[in-house]
Amino acid sequence: MVPAPRAPGSPDELLTTDEVAALLRVHPKHVYRLLKRGIPARRAGGKWLFPREEVLRWSEVSPRPAPGPSPSRGDASPAPLLAANGDLAVEALLSQHAAGGHPLMGFVLADRSHALEWLQQGQVLAAGWHGELPATLDTQGGLARLHLVHREVGLLAAPGKKPPPLERLSRARFASRPPTAGVRHHLDQVLREAGLDPRVVHQRAALLASHRDVACAVARGEADVGLASRAWAARLGLSFRSLGHEAYGLVLPATCLGNPAVVGLCETAQGPAFKRSLQAIPGYEPGETGKLQLLAARAAPRPSPPSSSRGEAR
């Protein structure tokens, strides 16, 4: 629910993008550039709102250059690319994002660890992610998480055939995912709980790049069983056995929330059309779809220097 703006001129008045542009005497599009420079703002109901008094104080101490045709190289945002594992929710999001007239966002196929690595290096603007972020991740610049869907993951088999029990995976033609893939972490945990060694199970497994590749390998008869989402099993008419559910979404640099492509992604994810498209896909639960959460900033822990024993010779 969007907070109601206060009376004009009151300390708690919340301004829209057009109103803050008029207050600062800049073009409304330039306000999105100011978001990257730290102008006080909050997002509610799919819109940016700006506390009037905080904006005025910020504008007094922050240099506000006139908007130019292109930013300097040092201020450049990452390329408008989204790195993810080929999830159908991402496919639907990018399709509706482009159809809505937003700046185009390209797609790069990557598992969650490589996607996050590229995000940290500034090579992509968004990364697909589920689960907890690594403790070693440096979020000092600030990150935000955009929730897309709760998805069901598990084992796939040919139509009419049941996926084999966990203890038989090591003897089957198994299409799995690399250790850096999030769904692989989920399976490995289930295997350990069943008293099985994930390394033994994956000794002969084919490690494929995406959910799509796994499902296609099973559908073509190249694998007896695969590890992927229920959504991809349903897309290709495969049998499925659930291993659990997980929250899936995107991780974004907080400093890029004003980027027009990111604004478009958020607006698309929060729109009713995207939620309806997710409801039509088996294995997807779009309860909190579009929720944007700012993550607490923290620096990655530095490795401790090696300690010398008291008895070490000098």
Sequence and secondary structure as in RCSB ss.txt:
>XXXX:A:sequence
MVPAPRAPGSPDELLTTDEVAALLRVHPKHVYRLLKRGIPARRAGGKWLFPREEVLRWSEVSPRPAPGPSPSRGD
ASPAPLLAANGDLAVEALLSQHAAGGHPLMGFVLADRSHALEWLQQGQVLAAGWHGELPATLDTQGGLARLHLVH
REVGLLAAPGKKPPPLERLSRARFASRPPTAGVRHHLDQVLREAGLDPRVVHQRAALLASHRDVACAVARGEADV
GLASRAWAARLGLSFRSLGHEAYGLVLPATCLGNPAVVGLCETAQGPAFKRSLQAIPGYEPGETGKLQLLAARAA
PRPSPPSSSRGEAR
>XXXX:A:secstr
      STT TT EE HHHHHHHHTS HHHHHHHHHTT   EEETTEEEEEHHHHHHHHHHS      SS  GGG
    SEEEE   HHHHHHHHHHHHTT    EEEE  HHHHHHHHHTTS SEEEE S   TT   TT EEEEEEEE
EEEEEEESTT     GGGGGGS EEE  TTSHHHHHHHHHHHHTT  HHHHTSS EE SSHHHHHHHHHTTS SE
EEEEHHHHHHTT EEEEEEEEEEEEEEEGGGTTSHHHHHHHHHHTSHHHHHHHHTSTTEE TTTT EEEE     
         TT   
